[in-house]
Amino acid sequence: MSTFATVVGLAAAVCTTGANLPQLKKAWTRGQTDDISMNMLWVLASGLALWVTYGVLQKDIVIILANAISLALISGLVWLKLQTSS
């Protein structure tokens, strides 16, 4: 049975993770990432990795999954950025 806090956490996870999808889709379909800051991507990826670590330490699967998925999406953007920069 889910608690209210878990439902709120899941809703937040859907919103923050889903927010990365339009940028990734745009970069993927256009093949252009000039308007994306590499520094921002590295800072965001670092923060997400820290959130995953925090989730592991807290044994909170919602925090772990949400941030791991977001980290995977941001990693995709980093990969596209590196591919288009060469």
N, C-alpha and C positions, 0 to 999 in steps of 0.2 A: 504494500500500500504506500502510495506516494504522499509525502507531506506537502504542505503549502510551499515550504521553502524549496523543495525539490522541483515543484512545478514552476516556481519563479526562476530558479536556476536554469531549467530547461528552456524556458521562454527567452531568457537572456542569451543563452547559448545559441539558439536558433537565430536570433537577431544579429548578434555580433559575428557569428560564422557566416551567415547568409550575406552580410554586408560586403564580404570579400568577393563573392561570386560575380557581380557585374564588372568589377575591374579586371578580374581574371578572364572573363568571357571577352571583354573588349580587347584586351591585349592579345588574346589567342586568335580572335577572328581577324583583327587588323594587322597583327604582326608588328605592332608599333608600341614601344614602351618609353618613348622619349619624355613623356609627361609624368613618368613615375620616378620618384626620388629613390635611388639605391640606398642612401643613408636612412631614409624612412623605413624601407623594407628591412634593413638589418636591425634597426632599433625595434621595430614591431616583432620581427622573428625572435629576437632576444627576449623580449617581454613575454611572448607566447611560450617560449621554452621554459622561462621561469614560472609561468602559471602552471604548466604541465608538471614541473618539479614540485611546486606547492601542492597541487592536487594529489600527487603521489604521496607526499609527506602527510597530507590530511586524510588520505584514503577516500577521496571524493571523486567518484567516477564521472560525475557531471562536469566538473572542472577539468579533469584529465581529457575526456573525450572532446569536449567543445574546443579546448585550446589546441589539442593535437590535430583536429581537423582544420582549424584555422591555420595552424603552422604548416600543414601540408599545402593548403591553398596559397599561402604566402611564399612557400618554397617554389611552387609553380610559377609565381610571378617573378621571383628571383631568377629562376632558370630562363624564363622568357626574356627578362631584361639582359641577362648575360649573353643569350643567343643573338639578340638584336643589336647588341653593342659591338659585336665583333665585326 
